[in-house]
Amino acid sequence: MRIRSIATMGSVAVITFVLIQSPARAQSALPLAATTIPSTQLIQPEELKTMLNSTHAVQPLILQVGSRVMFDQAHIPTSEYAGPGSREDGLYLLRDRVKMLAKSRFIVLYCGCCPWSRCPNVGGAYKTLSDLGFTNVRVLYIADNFGSDWVSKGYPVAH
Amino acid sequence: MRIKRFNGTSILALRWGFTFLLLTLLPQAGAQTIGTQSLVGRRAPEFVRRDLTGHNIDLARLHGKVVLLNFWATWCAPCQVEMPMFARWQEQFGPQQLAVIGISMDDDSEPVRRMIHAQRIDYPVAMGDATLGQRYGGVLGLPLTFLIDRNGIVRAKFQGETDPGKIEASLRSLLATH
């Protein structure tokens, strides 16, 4: 009897702990720094621009995982909005967009809201696709911001 | 005094020259996209926005004041460093006719309200959008701050993490000019 009550109290304590910890854990998981993305998975703006201009290269699905307001101002042609990667609702949008795709699909993610080391969006978005099993995901390395590193260089832009 | 007359050939050459210039220059003007034209030295695009407390921000009505116009977002870490500093400047330089205006480029206003409350930001903050961003040359990286003089002319632009001393020096210089 005594053992059963100790076991019950223990279970209640464990459940309570998990319930208390869960929201905190969910919040602390985001945003995930861009620097967590392996350097082998990065693609430089020049390389992507060349790829977009090529008629032979396999064209990636390009997803902007940053701010909607910024996407509406200017984005890479053919890219779609699927963010922000710093928030659960943004990651839900991303999961929804890729749910029917083959895991081998070539996908390029980008944001460009802030300097690379400060970007809150691409890290979480990359991890989400990686966790879903996507094997051909690359992230556009934008050193400063989309304006300086893409638009000002005269690379193709859609509005 | 000899007056040089244009004959038919000269006029034709001039016409062709003019047409060539038009054909060369016009497509370039049309191709100018956001981010390629600097606003510095030009009149600040006017706008009227309702701030988060329900008051109107009308840039045209701020002529005579120096305006610090800051585009920011809650997810922009460097922005959060600048904002308390701008609030202090508003208090310090307010008597010299400084008006600080914040434009949030967040997608929705709720996190913005929470942040300005948490950071105790007391200058006017309104929500931005793609249209306003495009009018300011494209807000495609944050933070982005413009200093506008008392006549409504953009005098400085600071993009990204900027040495606060540089912004303050420009600001003081504009405030000293009447």
Interface residues (C-beta under 8 A of the other chain):
Chain A: P31 S67 R68 V69 M70 D72 Q73 A74 P84 S86 G112 C113 C114 P115 R118 P120 N121 D144 N145 F146 G147 S148 V151 S152 V157 H159
Chain B: T33 I34 G35 T36 A73 W75 C76 A77 P78 M105 D106 D107 G128 D129 A130 G133 Q134 G138 V139 L140 G141 L142 Q159 G160 E161
